Amino acid sequence: MTTPESTTPVRILIINPNTSQHMTDALQPVVDSLGFPSVQYTFFTSPSPGIPSINSPADAAESAKICLPHLIPLLAHHDGFLVACYSQHPLVSRLKNECAKLKREATVGGGGVRKYVTGIFEASVLASLALIDADTTDVEEVAAGEGEGTGSPGSTFGIVSTGKVWEEALRLAVEDFIGVPTTTRSRFVGCETTGLNASELHDLDPEEVRAKMMDATKRLLKRGTTRAQSSRVQAICLGCAGMVGLDEAVRTACVEVLGEERGKGVYIVDGVKAGVGQLYGLARGGF
């Protein structure tokens, strides 16, 4: 049964906090491919002068300062907001705070307008945790000193990102987001990087980019094991909004390392798709 609420479009603002219009344009076919009914997408690119390529947490912080004043007037006109930068981007928390203010101002007690905010980093981590196999190890046996315990340690997820600075930055971001250290029992295996920045993903020779993506993926699959075939990595996050279309290179690397069946079974998580899906679901569910 169709209700007025289900026919009213969900309005999602997709935010590129760098100044690359090319990168923003590349996101549109990705979200259109999801085929969600009754949804309206709007795209925002950081004004210039701004940060052309976000290559560190410091760049992310600066881009948030630049973009936020331009985004605040848009809040009332959208239901969901996706920050399309693969980092623990300050815009996510700041937009949540601004949306909370809007909600308080709309009604006494703040029970009126509902707004939803996430980033592609946060969305990809949540999607990965939902996709990978469970850890069935008996933690009580481990705590009692009975070896490694019975059951299976489960699968893990990892990230393939751009510059080396993100290896540590994203490890800390995952720890902070899921609330536990990334110890040996963590579901997060770590981050491997291509050595390229976001703009180089588009500017360099495609074959060079593809080769670097495959190399980083293979290193990620081999993390935590002496034998590639023993890899527990079951999900790989594309750690940059500029990696649109590079999932094929990741898949090829998985097949080369793990073989046809296991390689094709690895989940490749696009944070843009995951983020749009989560925002749409939250808005439609009225949470």
N, C-alpha and C positions, 0 to 999 in steps of 0.2 A: 504494500500500500504506500503510495507516494504522499508525503506530508509536506507542508510549506517549508519546514526546516531542511528537508532533504533536497529540495529543488533550489534553495538559496545557495548561490555559489560560495564555496570556501575560498576566501581571498588570502593568498599566500604571497608574501614579499620575499624574494630571494636576493640576498645581499652579497655582493662582491666587494669586500672592503679594500681592494686594490684598484688602481686606475685603468686596468686593462679591459677595454670594451670587448676586445677579441675573446677574452676568457669568459666574460659575461654572456656573449652571444653563443658560445659553445655549450652553455648550460641549458639553453632553451630546448633543443631537441631531446636532451636527456630527460627533462621533466615531462615533456609532451609525450614521450614514449611510454610513460606509466599508464596513460589512458584513464585516469580517474574521471568519473563523471562530475559535472557541476562544480568545476573548480576554476578559479581565475588567478593566473600567475602574473606578477609584476616583478620586473628586474631592476635592481639598483646597482650602480657602479660608483665607486668612490669619486668624489669630485677632485679635480686637479687645481692646485698642486696637492699631491697625495703620495701614497706609497705605490710605486709601479709593480713591485713584486715583494710579497711578504716572506722574507727569508730568515726571520728570527722572531722570538717572542717580543723583542723590543720593537720590531716593525709592526707586529700585531697590535701592541699597546698604542703606538702612535697612530695607526690607522683607525683605531677605535675613537680616539680623540677627534680625528678629522671628520669621521662619518656621523657620529652620534647626533650633533646638532641638526644635521640634514634629515635624519631618520625620525626624530621625535615628532615632527608635524605629520608624518605618514602613519603613525601608530593607530590613530582612530579609524583609518580607512582599510585596515587589514585585520585578518583573524590570526594569521600565523606568520612567523618570521624565521627564516633560515639563514644563518651566517655561513656563507660558503667559503670558509678559509679553514684548512685542516690544521687547527691548533686549539689550544685552550684560550680561545679568543675572548678578550674582555667585553666585546659587544654582547655576548650571550648573557652574561650576568647583568650588564647595564641595561639592556633592553628589557630583561625580566623585571628589573626594578622600576623602569619607566612604565611598563604595562601594569604593574601593581599599583602605581600611583594613579594611573588612569582609571583603574577599577575602583579604587577608593573614592575618587572624585565623582564617579558616575552615579553611585547610589550610596545611601546611608548603609554602613556596614560592609560595603564593597562586594555586594552579592550580584552585581549586574554584569557588566561587559566581561567576556572571557577572551584572553589572548594567550597564544602559545608561542614559545621561543625555544629554538635549539640550534646547535651548530652541527656541521657535517662531521666533526670529530666525535662529539657526544653521540650522535645518531648512529655512527658506524660501530662504536664500541657496544652500544646496546643491542644492535642487530647481530653482531658477532656472538655475543654471549647467549643470545636466543637461538643461534644456529648450531653452535658446536656441541659435541657430545658431552654428557654429564660426567662429573668426577664421582665415581662410585667407591673410591677408597674409604675404608673404615677408619676414620680419623681417631676413634677411641683406641683402636689397636695400635696406631702409630704413637699416640700419646702414652700408651702403656709400655712402650718399648718393644712391641712385638713386630719388629722389622718394619717393612714398608706398608703393612696392612694388606688385607684382602681387597679384591675388586680391582677396578681400572682407574688410573689417574686421570682419565678423560683426555679431551683434545684441547688445543690451545688456538689462540688467534694472534696475529701479528700485523705489523704495518709496514708498507713500503712507501717511503717518503722521498723528499728531495735532498736538501743539503744536510751535511753531517750534524749540524747543530740540533737538528730535530730528533736525533737518536735519544739523547738525554732528555730533551724538553718534552717529548711525547711519552717517554717512560714515566716521568714525573707527573705528567698530565693524566695518564691512565691511573696511576696510584691515587691521585687526588680525586678523580672522578668516581672510581669504584670503591674508594674508601679503604683499600688494603694495600700493603706493600707488594710490589711485584717480586715476590720471593720465588723459590724453586717450585712451590706448589701453586703458583699463580696460573690463571688461565691465559695470561698475556705473556707471550714468548719474547717480545721485544720489537724493535724497529730497525730496519735496514734501509739505507739511503742510496740514491743514484749519484749523488755528487752534483746534480743539476739544480738550478733554481726554477721557480714556477714558470718564468717567462721563457727559459731555455727549452722547456718541454715542447713549446710551439716553434721556437726560432731555429733550433738546431736541426740537422739532417734527421729525418724520421728513423732511419735505420740505426743511427747512433743512439738515439733516445730509446728505441726498442731494445737494443743490446744492453744498455745500462739498466733498464727495467727488469730484464730477464736475469741479469747478474745479481741484482739486489734481491730478487725473489728467491733465487737459488740459495743465497746466503741465509735468508730468513728461514727457509725450509730445513736447513741443516743446523739451525740453532738448537742447543740443548741435546744434541745427539752426535755420536761419532759416526753414525751411518745414516745417510740420507733416507734410506728406505724405512728407518725407524722414526721419521719425523711425525710429531703429533700435531703439527699445524693443520688445522681444518678450515680456517677462515683467514683471508688476507684482506686488509683494508687498503684501499687506494688513498694514500696519505697526502693528496693534494687535489684541489678542485680542478687544476689544470691537467689531471691525468685522464680526462675524458677520452675514451677510445683506446686506452692502453691496457684495458683488461685482457685483450687477446694475447699480449706479450706475457702477462702474468700467467695466463692459462697455459701457454706453450711451455714456459719454464716449469710449471707444476708437472706437466706430462713428462717432460724430459727427466725430471728428478724422481718422480714417484711412479711412473708408468701410466699407461692409458687410463685404467679404471680409477685408480686413486687420484691421479692428477685431475681428472675431470670432476671428481667429487669434492674438490676444495671449493669452498664458497669464496667468491670475489665480491667484496662489499664496497659498493659505491656510496659514499656518504651523502651525496646529493639525493640519490634515489631514496636512501634510508630516511633522510631528514624530511623530505617532502611526504613520504608515506606516514611517518610518525605524526607530523603536524596535521595531515589530513584526517588521520584516524582519531586524534584527540579532539579535533573540531567537530567531526561528525558524531563522535560519541558523547559530546557535550560534557567532557570531564572538567 
